[in-house]
Amino acid sequence: MADGPFIYRFGKDLRLDDHAGLAAAAAHGAVLPLLVIDPALNDRLQASPRRAAFFCSAVRGLDAELRERGSRLVVRRAPAEEAVLRVAREAAAAGAAWSASYDEAGMRRDSSLRSAVEEAGLRALVVHDAPAVAPEESAEARSAEGPGYRAFAPYFEVWRELPIASHEYPLLLRFTSGDLDGEALPQPREFGAGEAQAAGGSAVARRLFQTFVRERAPQYAIDANVPSEDGTSGLSAHLSFGTISARTIALAVRERLADPFAISEHRLSLRLFLRALAHRDFFLQLSWFNPQTQDSSLQTKMRGFKWEESHPALEAWCTGTTGYPFVDAGIRQLHATGWMHPHVRAVAASLLCFDLGVDWRVGREQWDRFLIEDDPALATGNWQWIAGVGADMAQYPRIYNPERQLRRYDPAGLYVRRWIDELRSVPFEAWQPRTRSSAQLRLALFAQGEYPPPAVDHAVAARAFLRRYREFVSP
């Protein structure tokens, strides 16, 4: 048994380079690459056709890389414990390794699989691969009592000084698939998806990151919050499925920051991008140490706060017809592409939680149907942050004014016109300011079948929410 291969179960870490889990498995022998399509993964892929297509594309790329190294991806469709133990028996494996999950349900599955593998007399390794800095590494530097960080500022102070490991030696890894039988690679159609979707895979991710660093990173500080400029890295889906390592990105950015010839504006942009990457790690460690927050507010004082499950304008929010162009453009971008600009997400989420008073979990589940990225821990952390029930320690929730956000971040209406057909030929001045009682409702702009008036009066709704919030926290 000691001379047998060591199973590596791929999940949301679909690459070979800079891979902490593969490195850990390879330390125990030749790596047998396994992909298990269990009920939990099947459900996640069924939830979003674009997610399923992206995943299948990434899996094809991974299998191609393994075949270049004389191996292949062994695929099994079964519950995880059943599949891993069966493959272990068939291959006389010494153990199994896989990357850690960070959401509550995933962590429970990891624990159950670990117990099953160890009870079978095999070694089980659960490895931190998704974050650039593992939760325990940042927690060791914590001076206060209790595990992990609940505020981002002190976390970032520590994170930016910690060393980041690298596992850049895929050519040194030994792979085997033995004579095991395997099933066909997953295809988008088995999850209800079409083929013509965004391409995944580590080669795509590497090219995307290189293009970002070369062309857009120098202007990140200016363009990142301007949705019409597309100034973000566009790597969220790739990071969520592990087709590129967060460590690779962080190390590359740190290396550029160390360049003595880099101009100050470029340095500022790189620091802000690194901060955004640290924010991702922050939410992963937050969920790692507080898994109960997947469906419960991090702030205990807010756990009894009454959120609504519905609202007359909820359908308008879901379909991008709220009458607030900045928000509606984001929702329509999400439906059309499987992605929404990060700043627009914050404004759209604010409208749902504060103007409509709808539970943040409703918004999270609604977006989960369309997003390519698959990061439940990050989704929860971000939604709770916006809703004022999570790690944002502001005294009061940050409520975005959607009209003001439009004027500030899309002053020429370029982003809105890209996604809202009804407004493409309408002068920007006619979009705002508008209220439900505005005389502009008589314009053709608001005729039947055209762009709607605001579904709620933001000023009135925001004041009402803040009043209810203050009464709850300070009775």
Long-range contacts (C-beta under 8 A, 24 or more apart in sequence): 1-92, 1-93, 1-94, 1-121, 1-122, 2-94, 3-29, 3-94, 4-29, 4-91, 4-92, 4-93, 4-94, 5-29, 5-30, 5-31, 5-32, 5-91, 5-92, 5-93, 5-94, 5-176, 5-178, 6-30, 6-31, 6-32, 6-93, 6-94, 6-95, 6-96, 6-97, 6-123, 7-31, 7-32, 7-34, 7-84, 7-87, 7-88, 7-91, 7-93, 7-95, 7-96, 7-97, 8-32, 8-33, 8-34, 8-96, 8-97, 8-98, 9-34, 9-35, 9-36, 9-80, 9-84, 9-96, 9-97, 9-98, 10-34, 10-35, 10-62, 10-73, 10-98, 11-41, 11-98, 11-99, 11-101, 11-242, 12-99, 12-130, 12-240, 12-241, 12-242, 12-374, 13-99, 13-129, 13-130, 13-241, 13-242, 14-55, 14-58, 14-59, 14-61, 14-62, 14-200, 14-201, 14-202, 14-241, 14-242, 14-243, 15-62, 15-65, 15-202, 15-205, 15-242, 15-243, 15-244, 15-245, 16-62, 16-65, 16-66, 16-69, 16-170, 16-173, 16-202, 17-167, 17-168, 17-170, 17-202, 17-245, 17-248, 18-166, 18-167, 18-168, 18-245, 18-247, 18-248, 19-129, 19-167, 19-170, 19-245, 20-99, 20-127, 20-128, 20-129, 20-165, 20-167, 20-247, 21-97, 21-98, 21-99, 21-125, 21-127, 21-129, 22-167, 22-170, 22-173, 23-167, 23-169, 23-173, 24-97, 24-125, 24-127, 25-96, 25-97, 25-125, 26-172, 26-173, 26-174, 28-94, 28-95, 28-123, 29-94, 29-174, 30-174, 30-175, 30-176, 31-173, 31-174, 31-175, 31-176, 32-74, 32-87, 32-91, 32-93, 32-175, 32-176, 32-177, 32-178, 32-180, 33-62, 33-66, 33-71, 33-72, 33-73, 33-74, 33-175, 33-177, 34-73, 34-74, 34-75, 34-76, 34-83, 34-84, 34-87, 34-96, 35-59, 35-73, 35-74, 35-75, 35-76, 35-186, 36-76, 36-77, 36-78, 36-80, 36-83, 36-84, 37-75, 37-76, 37-77, 37-186, 38-77, 38-78, 38-79, 38-80, 38-83, 39-79, 40-80, 40-105, 40-106, 40-109, 42-191, 44-374, 45-186, 45-191, 45-193, 46-191, 46-192, 47-368, 47-369, 48-338, 48-368, 48-369, 48-370, 48-371, 48-372, 48-374, 49-188, 49-191, 49-192, 49-193, 49-194, 49-197, 50-193, 50-197, 50-198, 50-337, 50-338, 50-370, 50-371, 50-372, 51-193, 51-338, 51-371, 51-372, 51-373, 51-374, 52-188, 52-191, 52-192, 52-193, 53-188, 53-193, 53-194, 53-195, 53-197, 53-198, 54-197, 54-198, 54-199, 54-200, 54-237, 54-241, 54-338, 54-372, 55-186, 55-200, 55-241, 55-374, 56-185, 56-186, 56-187, 56-188, 56-191, 56-193, 56-200, 57-197, 57-198, 57-199, 57-200, 57-201, 58-200, 58-201, 58-202, 58-241, 58-243, 59-185, 59-186, 60-185, 60-201, 61-200, 61-201, 61-202, 61-203, 61-204, 61-243, 62-201, 62-202, 63-185, 65-202, 66-175, 66-177, 69-173, 69-175, 70-175, 71-175, 71-176, 71-177, 72-177, 72-182, 73-177, 73-182, 73-185, 74-177, 74-180, 74-182, 75-182, 75-183, 75-184, 75-185, 75-186, 76-182, 76-183, 77-183, 80-109, 80-113, 81-112, 81-113, 81-116, 81-117, 84-113, 84-116, 84-117, 85-116, 85-117, 85-120, 87-180, 88-117, 88-120, 88-122, 90-178, 90-180, 91-178, 91-180, 93-122, 94-122, 94-123, 95-122, 95-123, 95-124, 95-125, 96-122, 96-123, 96-124, 96-125, 97-124, 97-125, 97-126, 97-127, 98-125, 98-126, 98-127, 99-126, 99-127, 99-128, 99-129, 99-130, 99-242, 100-126, 100-127, 100-128, 100-129, 100-130, 100-288, 102-130, 102-284, 102-287, 102-288, 102-376, 102-377, 103-287, 103-291, 103-294, 103-376, 103-377, 103-380, 104-287, 104-291, 104-292, 104-293, 104-294, 104-295, 105-294, 105-376, 106-376, 107-288, 107-291, 129-242, 129-245, 130-239, 130-242, 130-246, 130-284, 131-246, 131-280, 131-281, 131-284, 131-285, 132-164, 132-245, 132-246, 132-247, 132-249, 132-250, 132-277, 132-278, 132-281, 133-159, 133-162, 133-164, 133-281, 135-284, 135-285, 135-288, 135-289, 137-162, 138-162, 138-281, 138-285, 139-285, 139-289, 147-289, 148-285, 148-286, 148-288, 148-289, 148-290, 149-282, 149-285, 149-286, 150-286, 150-290, 150-298, 150-391, 150-393, 151-391, 151-393, 152-278, 152-279, 152-282, 152-391, 155-278, 155-282, 155-285, 156-275, 156-278, 156-279, 156-282, 159-278, 159-281, 159-282, 160-274, 160-278, 164-247, 164-250, 164-251, 164-254, 165-247, 166-247, 166-248, 166-251, 167-245, 167-247, 168-248, 197-338, 198-237, 198-337, 198-338, 198-372, 200-237, 200-238, 200-241, 200-243, 201-243, 202-243, 202-244, 204-238, 204-243, 205-235, 205-238, 205-243, 205-244, 206-244, 208-233, 208-234, 208-235, 208-238, 209-233, 209-235, 209-244, 209-248, 209-249, 209-252, 213-252, 213-253, 213-256, 217-253, 217-256, 217-266, 217-269, 217-270, 217-273, 218-265, 218-266, 218-269, 219-269, 220-269, 220-270, 220-272, 220-273, 221-265, 221-268, 221-269, 221-272, 222-269, 224-272, 224-273, 224-276, 224-342, 224-343, 225-343, 225-409, 226-409, 226-410, 226-415, 227-329, 227-330, 227-341, 227-343, 227-344, 227-409, 227-410, 227-415, 228-410, 228-412, 228-414, 228-415, 228-418, 232-341, 232-342, 233-273, 234-339, 236-339, 236-373, 236-375, 237-338, 237-339, 237-372, 237-373, 239-280, 239-373, 239-375, 240-372, 240-373, 240-374, 240-375, 240-378, 241-373, 241-374, 246-277, 246-280, 246-281, 249-277, 250-274, 250-277, 253-277, 280-378, 282-381, 282-391, 283-377, 283-378, 283-380, 283-381, 283-382, 283-391, 284-377, 284-378, 286-377, 286-381, 286-390, 286-391, 287-377, 287-380, 287-381, 288-377, 293-380, 293-381, 293-384, 293-390, 294-376, 294-377, 294-380, 295-361, 297-384, 297-389, 297-390, 298-384, 298-389, 298-390, 298-391, 299-389, 299-390, 301-473, 302-388, 302-389, 302-473, 304-472, 305-389, 305-469, 305-472, 306-472, 307-353, 307-357, 307-358, 307-359, 307-360, 308-356, 308-357, 308-358, 308-359, 309-358, 309-359, 309-362, 310-358, 310-362, 311-356, 311-357, 311-358, 312-455, 313-356, 313-455, 313-456, 314-352, 314-356, 314-358, 314-362, 316-452, 316-455, 317-348, 317-351, 317-352, 317-356, 317-358, 317-455, 318-366, 320-419, 320-420, 321-452, 321-455, 322-351, 322-452, 322-454, 322-455, 322-456, 323-434, 323-451, 323-452, 323-453, 323-454, 323-455, 324-351, 324-402, 324-403, 324-406, 324-454, 324-455, 324-458, 325-406, 325-413, 325-416, 325-420, 325-423, 325-431, 325-451, 326-402, 326-403, 326-405, 326-406, 326-409, 326-410, 326-415, 326-416, 327-351, 327-402, 328-416, 328-419, 328-420, 329-410, 329-415, 329-416, 329-418, 329-419, 329-420, 330-419, 332-419, 332-420, 333-418, 333-419, 334-367, 334-370, 334-371, 335-370, 336-419, 338-370, 338-371, 338-372, 339-371, 339-372, 339-373, 340-367, 340-371, 341-415, 343-405, 343-409, 344-415, 345-382, 346-386, 346-400, 347-400, 347-402, 347-405, 349-382, 349-383, 349-386, 349-387, 350-386, 350-398, 350-399, 350-400, 350-402, 351-400, 351-402, 351-458, 353-386, 353-387, 353-388, 353-397, 354-397, 354-399, 354-461, 354-462, 354-465, 355-456, 355-458, 355-461, 355-462, 355-465, 356-456, 356-461, 357-461, 357-465, 357-468, 360-384, 360-386, 360-387, 360-389, 388-469, 396-466, 396-469, 396-470, 397-465, 397-466, 397-469, 399-462, 399-465, 399-466, 401-458, 401-462, 402-458, 403-432, 403-433, 403-458, 406-431, 406-432, 407-432, 420-451, 422-450, 422-451, 423-451, 426-451
